[in-house]
């Protein structure tokens, strides 16, 4: 295993989702086609794929956490963009904090503040 490379969210309106994620992650897509939109988030891939047909059931059994410095600020900013609360920011031991929101397409976006995390 080489580690996490890509997180993909399924959306029923690719154009609106592209605009929303550009605001939420404060970056523009580097790849933009009708079948896939890709963002580079600090070297990791955030991908958007169109849902085919009816909306698929979104689960809560897996949450990918995106690293942030100021978790409360990022959490509140993303809520202001139209996300809804999934899990408020809270400590999970020492300075480590996590939170999560649901995007407008019901995908869960995790946020994590982990000052001990280092890329190796």
Secondary structure, 3 states (H helix, E strand, C coil): CCCCCEEEEEECCHHHHHHHHHHHCCCCCCEEECCEEEEEECCEEEEEEECCCCCCCCCCCCCCEEECCCHHHHHHHHHHCCCEEEEEEEECCCCCEEEEEECCCCCEEEEEECCCCCCC
